[in-house]
Amino acid sequence: MEFALTVNTPFNGIGILCGTNNTGIHAVELYDRTTETLLRSVNVDLTGKAAGTFYYANMTPITLVAGHQIRPPDESDGGRRPDTGQMSAPRP
């Protein structure tokens, strides 16, 4: 799943949905598909976390540019992709 922003949007964290029996540290990435650039990558620790809940990691703040196609967070370790329900919104 990709999306295009209509306004510049600040972003300071990304998250992942904890699945059943999902544990350990997971790399979560955010890409700008317009420029094919990795914007940020963070680690989210799901050890002992409840399934069905989003967990977030802070990242160096970034402003996503209006008009660019953004690919939501994705696990780089071969886990489930965001189009299976793992996409998270910017934290308030």
C-alpha positions in Angstrom: 0.0 0.0 0.0 1.3 3.4 -0.9 -0.2 6.9 -0.4 0.5 10.4 -1.6 0.5 13.4 0.8 -1.4 16.5 -0.1 0.5 18.7 2.4 3.9 18.5 3.9 3.6 16.3 7.0 5.9 16.1 10.0 6.6 12.5 11.1 8.4 11.5 14.3 7.7 7.8 14.8 6.6 4.7 13.0 5.0 1.6 14.3 4.1 -2.0 13.7 1.1 -4.2 14.5 2.1 -7.0 16.8 0.8 -10.3 15.5 0.1 -13.5 17.3 3.4 -15.1 18.5 5.3 -12.1 17.2 8.3 -11.4 19.4 11.8 -9.9 19.3 13.1 -6.8 17.6 11.8 -5.9 14.2 13.2 -3.3 11.7 10.5 -1.1 10.4 11.2 1.1 7.4 9.6 4.1 5.6 10.3 4.8 1.9 9.7 7.6 -0.5 8.7 5.8 -3.6 8.9 8.9 -5.7 12.6 9.1 -5.2 13.2 5.5 -4.3 14.8 6.6 -1.0 14.8 5.0 2.4 13.7 7.8 4.7 14.0 6.2 8.1 14.5 2.8 9.7 13.9 2.0 13.3 13.8 -1.0 15.5 10.6 -1.9 17.4 10.9 -4.5 20.2 7.8 -6.7 20.4 9.1 -9.0 23.2 6.3 -9.6 25.6 3.8 -7.3 23.7 0.1 -7.9 23.2 -1.0 -9.2 19.8 -3.4 -6.8 17.9 -1.7 -3.7 19.3 0.4 -1.1 17.5 3.8 -0.4 19.0 5.9 2.6 18.0 9.5 3.7 18.0 10.7 7.3 17.9 12.8 8.4 15.0 14.7 11.5 14.0 11.9 13.9 12.9 11.3 14.2 9.1 8.9 16.2 7.0 7.3 14.1 4.3 6.9 16.1 1.1 3.5 16.8 -0.5 3.0 15.0 -3.8 5.4 12.2 -3.1 4.4 8.6 -3.0 5.2 7.1 0.4 5.4 3.5 1.2 4.2 2.9 4.8 6.3 1.1 7.3 7.5 -2.4 6.3 9.5 -5.0 8.1 12.8 -5.5 6.4 13.3 -8.9 8.1 10.8 -10.7 5.9 7.8 -10.3 8.1 4.3 -9.3 7.1 3.9 -6.4 4.8 1.9 -3.3 5.7 -0.9 -4.1 3.3 -1.9 -6.9 5.7 -2.8 -4.3 8.4 0.6 -3.1 9.7 0.4 0.4 8.4 0.5 3.0 11.2 -0.2 6.7 11.2 2.1 9.5 12.5 1.9 9.9 16.2 0.3 13.1 17.5 
